[in-house]
Amino acid sequence: MNTIHPKFCLNGIPFSSKDELLKFSKKNLSDTFLFLKDWFNNKSYVIVHTSGSTGKPKSIKILKEHMINSALATATYFELQDEEISALLCLSPNYIAGKMMLVRALVSGWQLDVVAPTSNPLATNKKYDFTAMVPLQVHHSLNDLHKVKTLIVGGGAVSRTLQEKLNGIKTKIYSTYGMTETVTHIAVKKLNNITSITNYFEVLPNIKIEKDNRNCLVIDAPNLSNTKIITNDIIKLIDDKHFCWKGRYDNIINSGGIKIIPEQVEIKLEKTIKQRFFISSKKDTILGQKVILIIEGSKMKNIDLSLLDKYEKPKSIFYLDKFTETKSGKVNRNACLELV
C-alpha cells in the first residue's frame, strides 16, 4: 500500500516517492490529498462513507487489500494493463467510486488526470482509455464521448432514453452494479451497440452470486469482503455469472395484496415522462399502500399511463420543484417522499 507503480502519473507528473505525491496533491488537489494521506498511512483500512441513497449514510471500514484486489480485477476485465493507460477521474474522491479510480491508477501505473466533477468533464482536447461517470455527466457529454475508449457508468440507473442516445457511439460503455460494501462494481453490462437481446450483468473475476428466499442478490467475493454480502436488490438469476436487476426489496409496494416493484413501473413510464420522477407509495386505509407518482418540475398536462397494469397505475401524482439529492448526487427518495 505504501508503493507507487513506477509508471503512475498524476495530471502529467510522475513521482519518485509517496512524499512527493502527497506534497503535490496537498497543494493542488485537496480532496485527492485527503484520500492519499489515508492510503499511505500505516493502517490496513480506510474509512469510506456510503452515499445514503438506499438508507442512512454510514461510515464503514474497507481493507486496503480488498481495494487493491478490486482495482486489479477491473484492470484485468477491461484489459487496462498496458504500459501507458490514460484515465480520467471526474468523480469526487470523497466517495468510493472516486477513491477507486485513484487506487486503480496507483497499482496499475495509469496516467491519471484529476478534474473537478463537472457536468461535462470531457470538454477538453485530451483523449482517454478509461473513465467513470454518473448518468448526468454522460447525458451532458454525448458529443464528447468519442474521446474515451472505455466508459463505466454508475451512481444511478441509466434511463432507456439515455441508453438509446448511446447507440452508434464507438466508445465501449458499460453500466455497473456495485456499492460501497463491494468496493465499487462487482458486475457490468454493455449499454451501447448491443447485439444480444439478453443483456444481463456479468460479474467480474473471482466473484460468485446466488439469490436468497426473497429473490435478492447474495454476493460471494472473498477477495473483496470477508463475509458474503446479502443485498436488498431483487434479481433474476441467469446463472452463477449473470443476473438481471429488477429493483429494491425495501421499495416494494403491497397494494391490496399485489406486490409492485417501483423500478419496473418506472421503466414503463420513461418514454412518457421526460422530467425526473419516481414511483413510491403512501398509506391507504383500504389498500394498505397506494401507488403514487412524484415528478420534479412543472405540472404535466397529459401523462400516458396506458402501458401500466391496473394495480401499477398511480392513485395520486405529486410535483416537487426540486428533488432532494444525496451528497453524491443521487435522488433521495425517502427525503422527497417526506416533502409530499
C-alpha positions, 0 to 999 in steps of 0.5 A: 500500500505504501508503493507507487507503480513506477509508471503512475502519473498524476495530471502529467507528473510522475513521482519518485516517492509517496512524499512527493505525491502527497506534497503535490496533491496537498497543494493542488488537489485537496480532496485527492490529498485527503484520500492519499494521506489515508492510503499511505498511512500505516493502517490496513483500512480506510474509512469510506462513507456510503452515499445514503441513497438506499438508507442512512449514510454510514461510515464503514471500514474497507481493507486496503487489500480488498481495494487493491484486489478490486482495482486489479480485477477491473484492470484485468476485465477491461484489459487496462494493463498496458504500459501507458493507460490514460484515465480520467477521474471526474468523480469526487474522491470523497466517495468510493467510486472516486477513491477507486479510480485513484487506487486503480491508477496507483497499482496499475501505473495509469496516467491519471488526470484529476478534474473537478466533477463537472457536468461535462468533464470531457470538454477538453482536447485530451483523449482517454482509455478509461473513465467513470461517470454518473448518468448526468455527466454522460447525458451532458457529454454525448458529443464528447464521448468519442474521446474515451475508449472505455466508459463505466457508468454508475451512481444511478440507473441509466434511463432507456432514453439515455441508453438509446442516445448511446447507440452508434457511439464507438466508445465501449460503455458499460453500466455497473452494479456495485456499492460501497460494501463491494468496493465499487462494481462487482458486475457490468453490462454493455449499454451501447451497440448491443447485439444480444437481446439478453443483456444481463450483468456479468460479474467480474473475476473471482466473484460468485452470486446466488439469490436468497428466499426473497429473490435478492442478490447474495454476493460471494467475493472473498477477495473483496469482503470477508463475509458474503454480502446479502443485498436488498436488490431483487434479481433474476438469476441467469446463472452463477455469472449473470443476473438481471436487476429488477429493483429494491426489496425495501421499495416494494409496494403491497397494494391490496395484496399485489406486490409492485416493484417501483423500478419496473413501473418506472421503466414503463413510464420513461418514454412518457415522462421526460422530467425526473420522477419516481414511483413510491407509495403512501398509506391507504386505509383500504389498500394498505399502500397506494401507488403514487407518482412524484415528478420534479418540475412543472405540472404535466398536462397529459401523462400516458399511463396506458402501458401500466397494469391496473394495480401499477397505475398511480392513485395520486401524482405529486410535483416537487420543484426540486428533488432532494439529492444525496451528497453524491448526487443521487435522488433521495427518495425517502427525503422527497417522499417526506416533502409530499 
